[in-house]
């Protein structure tokens, strides 16, 4: 009886650990996508507001 309880406990812990690991990988991938999108928008904002482009360091042509 004790062995069954221990095995059930180990199985439940394994399921939780696998779920935690998968959730972290998915969360990290989503965070990288959001970070990439934000960095592109920030670079666009800097390019529009500054006199020089932050990427190529050339003067902006403001018409």
HELIX and SHEET records of a PDB file:
HELIX    1   1 UNK A    2  UNK A   49  1                                  48    
END                                                                             
